[in-house]
């Protein structure tokens, strides 16, 4: 689940040509205002954590990158501020798929005094290629959004995006984290999944940020989103399970949708690149919201969940248990064979025929205290 980190921009020093002017006539770029506030920045989560001066440079750079300018000039000559702004843009703006996230900083000097800086971006597409890719991205997004009902809630929008990406992408090695990998090529790594989710949800008016850290012993990326203004976590990559050996599993793993920070930290570690809120609400957790969470082994509750699954034609039934009840529930269901008895009761109640003559396949996630059962039609 490695993600390619953008290389630091190289600092290039260029002497200012003074032919025809004196040192007194050479004007330095004024420092950006410390209290700078943009009125139309929209949702830019990492930008909001920059200083006012860095935000000013961020907006200068963003404007140039949107125009695909070869040089973005007139920047205050502070390479640390410029690099901080570029890193923030790379996290905030998945729509800039033609920008590699890297470039060069040229600083003009008079003697030893920095006067101004320019940024020379590295682009991975020319304008014609960009336009062609944008058309494909727009079509992919339109197909995704077509599955949303009118008046969909933030929860419904986010869950639909989660499921759609998982159903239309394969986890495969690629060269960068661009949304083009998923939305044009149909494959990518964790950074591609996270940026695609960020791109789609922000288009739907659901604030969504790109967050990075460690998971499974490797660098990893996922999303922080706000549903009805309430923050929670989503990891689309880990929702797209792959069995050992590289074979994809069928359908999403729902234990990674709508997580609290406490649940996220069972498997993930934040790298501290950006400050994040402590997500405490369980209201948007898929398993809890869907009635699939049980503190302890609850045969009546599990049977009711099975009945819902059979009526709605689910192929898998995910169940989560409380930390203290998980091991007992798993033992009773599978080692003692009670899963067959409960399915038999659900089948009789709903009239949906099941094949209970063979073993029932299931998977366990001990870290998240979940079991996912293949429904034996």
C-alpha positions in Angstrom: 0.0 0.0 0.0 2.8 2.3 -0.7 2.2 5.7 -2.0 4.7 7.7 -4.0 5.6 10.9 -2.1 6.3 13.9 -4.3 10.0 14.8 -4.5 11.0 18.0 -2.9 11.3 20.8 -5.4 14.9 21.7 -6.3 16.1 25.1 -5.3 17.8 26.8 -8.2 19.6 30.1 -7.7 19.6 32.5 -10.6 21.4 35.8 -10.6 19.2 38.8 -11.5 20.5 40.5 -14.6 21.0 44.2 -13.8 21.8 45.5 -17.3 20.3 48.9 -17.6 19.3 49.3 -13.9 20.9 49.9 -10.6 20.6 47.9 -7.4 18.3 50.6 -6.0 15.9 50.1 -8.9 15.6 46.3 -8.4 12.4 45.8 -6.3 12.0 42.8 -4.1 8.6 41.0 -3.8 6.9 42.1 -0.6 6.3 39.5 2.1 2.7 38.1 1.9 0.3 39.5 4.4 0.4 37.5 7.6 -3.4 38.0 8.1 -4.3 36.9 4.5 -7.7 35.2 4.2 -9.1 34.1 0.8 -12.8 34.7 0.3 -13.3 31.9 -2.3 -10.9 29.1 -1.4 -13.7 26.5 -0.9 -12.9 23.3 1.1 -9.1 23.0 1.2 -8.3 21.1 4.4 -4.5 21.2 4.3 -4.5 24.8 3.1 -6.5 25.9 6.2 -3.6 24.6 8.4 -1.0 26.8 6.7 0.0 30.3 7.9 -1.6 33.3 6.2 1.6 33.9 4.2 1.7 30.3 3.0 -2.0 30.5 2.0 -1.2 33.5 -0.1 1.5 31.6 -1.9 -0.7 28.6 -2.2 -3.3 30.6 -4.0 -0.7 32.1 -6.4 0.6 28.7 -7.2 -2.9 27.1 -7.5 -3.9 29.7 -10.0 -0.9 29.1 -12.1 -1.2 25.3 -11.9 -4.9 25.5 -13.0 -3.8 27.5 -16.0 -0.9 25.0 -16.6 1.6 27.8 -16.6 5.2 26.9 -17.5 6.4 29.5 -14.9 4.6 30.9 -11.9 6.4 34.1 -11.2 6.2 36.9 -8.6 6.5 34.6 -5.6 7.9 35.7 -2.3 11.4 34.2 -2.2 11.0 31.8 0.7 11.5 28.2 -0.5 10.2 26.7 2.7 6.9 28.5 2.3 6.7 27.6 -1.4 7.4 23.9 -0.7 4.8 23.9 2.1 2.2 25.3 -0.3 3.0 22.8 -3.0 2.7 19.9 -0.5 -0.7 21.2 0.6 -1.9 21.6 -3.0 -0.8 18.0 -3.7 -3.0 16.8 -0.8 -6.0 19.2 -1.4 -6.4 19.1 -5.2 -6.8 15.7 -6.8 -8.4 17.5 -9.7 -4.9 18.7 -10.8 -4.1 15.3 -12.3 -1.9 16.9 -15.0 0.5 18.2 -12.3 3.1 15.8 -11.0 3.3 17.4 -7.6 7.0 18.4 -8.2 8.8 21.3 -9.8 11.8 23.7 -9.4 12.1 26.9 -7.5 14.2 29.6 -9.1 15.2 32.4 -6.7 16.5 35.7 -8.2 19.2 37.4 -6.1 20.8 40.9 -6.0 24.1 40.1 -4.3 23.1 37.8 -1.5 19.6 39.3 -1.2 16.7 37.2 -2.5 14.4 39.4 -4.6 11.7 37.1 -6.0 11.0 33.5 -6.8 9.4 31.5 -9.6 8.0 28.0 -9.6 8.5 25.8 -12.7 6.0 22.9 -12.4 6.5 19.5 -13.9 3.5 18.4 -15.9 2.7 14.9 -16.9 0.3 15.9 -19.7 0.1 18.5 -22.3 -3.2 20.5 -22.7 -4.6 18.2 -25.3 -3.9 15.1 -23.2 -5.3 16.9 -20.2 -8.6 17.7 -22.0 -8.9 14.1 -23.2 -8.3 12.7 -19.7 -10.8 15.2 -18.2 -13.5 14.0 -20.6 -13.0 10.4 -19.4 -12.9 11.4 -15.8 -16.1 13.4 -16.2 -17.8 10.4 -17.8 -16.6 8.1 -15.0 -17.9 10.5 -12.4 -21.2 10.9 -14.2 -21.7 7.1 -14.3 -20.9 7.0 -10.5 -23.3 9.8 -9.7 -26.1 8.4 -11.8 -26.6 5.7 -9.1 -27.5 8.3 -6.5 -31.1 9.0 -5.8 -32.3 12.6 -5.7 -31.9 14.1 -2.3 -29.3 11.6 -1.1 -27.9 12.2 2.3 -24.2 12.8 3.0 -24.0 9.2 4.3 -25.7 7.8 1.2 -23.3 9.8 -1.1 -20.2 8.7 0.8 -21.3 5.0 1.0 -22.2 5.0 -2.7 -18.7 6.4 -3.6 -17.1 3.9 -1.4 -18.9 1.0 -3.0 -18.5 2.3 -6.6 -14.8 2.8 -6.4 -14.4 -0.7 -4.9 -16.6 -2.2 -7.6 -14.8 -0.4 -10.5 -11.1 -0.5 -9.4 -8.4 -3.1 -9.0 -5.6 -2.7 -6.5 -2.5 -2.8 -8.6 0.9 -1.1 -8.7 1.1 2.2 -10.6 3.6 5.0 -10.9 1.8 7.8 -9.0 -1.3 8.7 -7.0 -3.3 10.4 -9.8 -7.0 9.9 -10.1 -6.3 9.1 -13.7 -5.2 5.6 -12.6 -8.6 4.8 -11.2 -10.9 6.9 -13.3 -9.3 6.2 -16.7 -7.2 3.0 -16.2 -9.3 1.3 -13.6 -6.4 0.4 -11.2 -4.2 2.0 -8.6 -2.7 2.0 -5.1 -4.0 3.5 -1.9 -3.2 7.0 -2.8 -5.2 6.7 -6.0 -8.2 5.3 -4.1 -8.0 8.0 -1.5 -7.6 10.8 -4.1 -10.5 9.5 -6.2 -12.8 9.3 -3.2 -11.7 12.9 -2.2 -12.4 14.1 -5.8 -15.8 12.6 -6.0 -17.1 13.5 -2.6 -15.9 17.1 -2.9 -17.8 17.3 -6.1 -20.9 16.0 -4.3 -20.5 18.7 -1.6 -19.2 16.3 1.0 -16.0 17.7 2.6 -13.3 15.0 2.2 -9.6 15.2 2.9 -6.6 13.1 2.0 -4.7 11.7 5.1 -1.6 9.6 5.3 0.2 7.4 7.7 1.0 3.7 8.3 -1.1 0.6 8.0 -0.2 -3.0 7.7 3.5 -2.0 8.2 3.6 0.2 5.1 2.9 3.8 4.1 -0.7 4.3 3.4 -3.4 6.9 2.5 -7.1 7.1 3.3 -9.8 9.7 3.9 -11.2 12.0 6.6 -14.7 13.1 5.7 -17.5 15.2 7.3 -21.0 13.7 7.0 -23.6 16.3 8.1 -20.6 18.2 9.5 -19.5 15.2 11.7 -16.0 13.9 11.1 -15.3 10.2 10.5 -12.8 8.0 8.7 -13.0 6.0 5.5 -10.4 3.7 4.0 -11.6 2.7 0.5 -8.4 0.7 -0.2 -8.9 -1.6 2.9 -12.6 -1.8 1.9 -11.4 -3.5 -1.3 -10.1 -6.7 0.2 -7.6 -8.9 -1.6 -7.0 -12.5 -0.5 -3.5 -13.7 0.1 -2.1 -14.5 -3.3 -3.6 -11.4 -4.9 -7.1 -12.7 -5.7 -9.7 -10.1 -5.1 -12.6 -10.8 -2.7 -16.2 -10.2 -3.7 -17.7 -7.0 -2.7 -16.7 -4.3 -0.1 -15.5 -4.9 3.4 -17.7 -2.5 5.3 -15.7 -2.4 8.6 -13.6 0.5 7.2 -16.5 2.9 6.5 -17.5 5.6 9.0 -14.9 4.8 11.6 -14.2 6.6 14.8 -10.6 7.5 15.6 -10.5 4.8 18.2 -11.5 2.2 15.7 -9.1 3.6 13.0 -6.1 3.3 15.3 -6.7 -0.4 15.7 -5.0 -0.8 12.3 -3.7 2.6 11.2 -1.2 5.1 12.5 -1.4 8.8 11.5 1.8 10.4 10.4 1.0 13.8 11.8 1.4 15.6 8.5 -1.9 17.4 9.1 -3.8 18.0 12.3 -7.0 15.9 12.5 -10.0 15.9 14.8 -10.8 13.1 17.2 -13.7 11.4 15.5 -16.0 10.0 18.2 -19.4 9.7 16.7 -20.7 6.2 15.9 -23.7 7.6 13.9 -22.1 7.0 10.5 -20.4 3.7 11.1 -21.9 1.3 8.5 -22.1 -1.8 10.7 -23.7 0.0 13.6 -26.1 2.1 11.4 -27.1 -1.1 9.5 -28.0 -3.0 12.7 -25.0 -5.4 12.3 -23.3 -4.5 15.5 -23.8 -6.7 18.6 -22.1 -6.3 22.0 -22.3 -10.0 22.6 -23.6 -13.1 20.9 -27.3 -12.3 20.3 -29.1 -15.1 18.4 -32.3 -13.1 18.0 -30.5 -10.0 16.7 -28.3 -12.0 14.3 -31.3 -13.9 13.0 -33.0 -10.6 12.3 -29.9 -9.4 10.4 -29.9 -12.6 8.4 -33.6 -12.1 7.5 -32.8 -8.6 6.2 -29.9 -10.0 4.2 -32.0 -12.7 2.6 -34.9 -10.4 1.7 -32.5 -7.9 0.1 -30.5 -10.5 -1.7 -27.1 -9.9 0.0 -24.3 -12.4 -0.9 -22.4 -11.7 2.3 -23.4 -10.8 5.8 -20.9 -8.8 7.9 -21.3 -8.8 11.7 -19.4 -6.9 14.3 -19.2 -7.7 18.0 -18.0 -5.8 21.0 -14.4 -6.4 22.1 -15.5 -8.4 25.1 -18.0 -10.5 23.2 -16.3 -11.2 19.9 -14.3 -14.3 20.8 -17.3 -16.0 22.4 -19.6 -15.0 19.5 -17.2 -16.4 16.9 -16.8 -19.6 18.9 -20.6 -20.2 19.3 -21.3 -19.4 15.6 -18.6 -21.4 13.9 -16.9 -23.8 16.3 -20.3 -24.9 17.9 -22.1 -24.6 14.6 -24.9 -22.3 15.6 -24.5 -20.3 12.3 -26.4 -23.2 10.6 -29.3 -23.1 13.1 -29.7 -19.3 12.8 -29.6 -19.4 9.0 -32.2 -22.2 9.1 -34.5 -20.0 11.2 -34.0 -17.0 8.9 -34.7 -19.2 5.8 -37.9 -20.5 7.3 -39.0 -17.0 8.3 -38.3 -15.4 4.9 -39.1 -18.3 2.6 -35.7 -17.9 0.9 -34.1 -21.3 0.2 -30.6 -21.9 1.5 -28.2 -24.8 1.0 -27.2 -25.7 4.5 -25.9 -29.2 3.8 -22.3 -28.0 3.3 -19.8 -25.9 5.3 -20.5 -22.1 5.4 -17.6 -20.0 4.3 -16.7 -17.0 6.4 -13.7 -14.7 7.2 -12.6 -13.1 10.4 -11.0 -9.7 11.2 -9.8 -10.1 14.7 -8.5 -6.5 14.9 -11.9 -5.1 14.0 -13.9 -7.8 15.8 -15.9 -8.7 12.7 -16.9 -11.8 10.9 -18.2 -11.8 7.3 -20.3 -14.8 6.3 -21.0 -16.0 2.7 -24.7 -16.6 2.5 -25.2 -20.2 1.3 -27.9 -19.8 -1.4 
